[in-house]
Amino acid sequence: MLTEKNSLVFKEPGTREDRKGDIRLVCGQSCALESDTSVMTLVYGKPGATLDTCRILARGDSHRLYLAAAANGSEICVKRSSGDLALLVIQVKSTVLPGSGGNFVTADMTVWPAA
C-alpha cells in the first residue's frame, strides 16, 4: 500500500518505509504519483497493456501523474532512468481528502528490467 509516508520501489517490487523510493504519493489540493527519476503515463482504452504498449507510451517527460482521472483498474506505464519499465494497475485508490494524511493507493506492479 502506497501512502503519503512511504514510497514504491522497482528493484524488489514493494514499498519502503521512507520517501526515497522510485514513486511517492503526494497530496495537496489533489493527489498525484510523483518521481524524481521515472516518467509516468496513464494508459487509456481497454485494459491489458503490454511491454510494447509501455515502450511506446512511456516516452514522455512527466514525473507527476495526477490521480483524479485514474479509477480502480487504471493502468500506468512507468519508465525509470535506468531503462526499466513497469506497469502499475491501480487496485484501490482512496484520495478523497487531499491533505488529510489518510490517502492511499494499492496497485499491482509488473517490472520489465532494462526493457
Secondary structure as the mmCIF struct_conf table of DSSP 4:
data_model
#
loop_
_struct_conf.conf_type_id
_struct_conf.id
_struct_conf.beg_label_comp_id
_struct_conf.beg_label_asym_id
_struct_conf.beg_label_seq_id
_struct_conf.end_label_comp_id
_struct_conf.end_label_asym_id
_struct_conf.end_label_seq_id
STRN STRN1 LEU A 2 THR A 3
TURN_TY1_P TURN_TY1_P1 GLU A 4 LYS A 5
STRN STRN2 SER A 7 VAL A 9
TURN_TY1_P TURN_TY1_P2 PHE A 10 PRO A 13
STRN STRN3 GLY A 14 ARG A 16
BEND BEND1 GLU A 17 ARG A 19
BEND BEND2 GLY A 21 ASP A 22
STRN STRN4 ILE A 23 CYS A 27
BEND BEND3 GLY A 28 SER A 30
STRN STRN5 CYS A 31 GLU A 34
BEND BEND4 ASP A 36 THR A 37
STRN STRN6 VAL A 39 VAL A 43
HELX_LH_PP_P HELX_LH_PP_P1 TYR A 44 TYR A 44
BEND BEND5 GLY A 45 PRO A 47
HELX_RH_AL_P HELX_RH_AL_P1 LEU A 51 LEU A 57
TURN_TY1_P TURN_TY1_P3 ALA A 58 ARG A 59
BEND BEND6 GLY A 60 GLY A 60
BEND BEND7 HIS A 63 HIS A 63
STRN STRN7 ARG A 64 TYR A 66
BEND BEND8 LEU A 67 LEU A 67
TURN_TY1_P TURN_TY1_P4 ALA A 68 ALA A 69
HELX_LH_PP_P HELX_LH_PP_P2 ALA A 70 ALA A 71
TURN_TY1_P TURN_TY1_P5 ASN A 72 GLY A 73
STRN STRN8 GLU A 75 LYS A 79
TURN_TY1_P TURN_TY1_P6 SER A 81 SER A 82
BEND BEND9 GLY A 83 GLY A 83
STRN STRN9 LEU A 85 SER A 94
BEND BEND10 VAL A 96 LEU A 97
TURN_TY1_P TURN_TY1_P7 PRO A 98 GLY A 99
BEND BEND11 SER A 100 GLY A 101
STRN STRN10 PHE A 104 TRP A 112
TURN_TY1_P TURN_TY1_P8 PRO A 113 ALA A 114
#
